[in-house]
Amino acid sequence: MKIEAITDVLVIPKNTKMQLGYGLSHSEFKCNCSHEGCHFTLVNKTLLARYVALRRIVDTPLEINSGYRCFHWNKQIKGSITSGHCLGLCIDISLDELEDSQRETVYDYAKVIFDYVELHDTFIHCQVNIP
């Protein structure tokens, strides 16, 4: 890992109300837990830029059902101990509100935009890699 990669991460206090882009709120990325030790959100700037690009390309509202996860929350939901969610490198995009054709479109573009993509029944896992 290169030292400059650290500067590619936004560190946002958890209770901050902040717009990260047009129509994109910090609340979409923050950890879903209520643990007293969870005080911030990590968002990789490349992940953010690629997510914004995906939303613009597909021209469909997309919902993140899991963005940043603190280690406590990740363990509680039985996430991988090496999860990129804990580093602000991953998002899971909900498929619940999308029609089948929209799901396919989002998945196809996500595979081009992100470094790693996994299709699940109810979400698409999207990840960027640290250079």
C-alpha positions, 0 to 999 in steps of 0.5 A: 500500500502506498502512503499517498493512498491514505489521502484518497479517503474521506474521514467524516464524523458519523453524525455530520450531515454532509452532501458528497455529491449531487443528491448524494448524502453522507448518510448513504455511506455511514455505518448502520450500527449504534455502537458507542465507539463508532464515530466516523465514516470512511469513504474512498474518493475513487469509490465515491466518484465511480458510484456517482458515475454509475448513477449518472450512466444508468439514470436510475435512483440507486440505494446503498444498503451497506457502505462503510462498516466499523469493525464492531458492526462488521463482526456483528453481521458476520462480515469477512474480517478482511472486508473492504467495507471497513476501509471505505472501499466497498458499497452494496447497492440494493436491487429491491426497488429495481426492475429486472432490466434495470438490475441487468443494466446496473450490473453490466455497467458496475462490472466496467466501472468498479474493480470488483463486482459480485451479484447477489439476490438482493444487492450488487457488491462493488469494490475499488482496489487501493493502488 
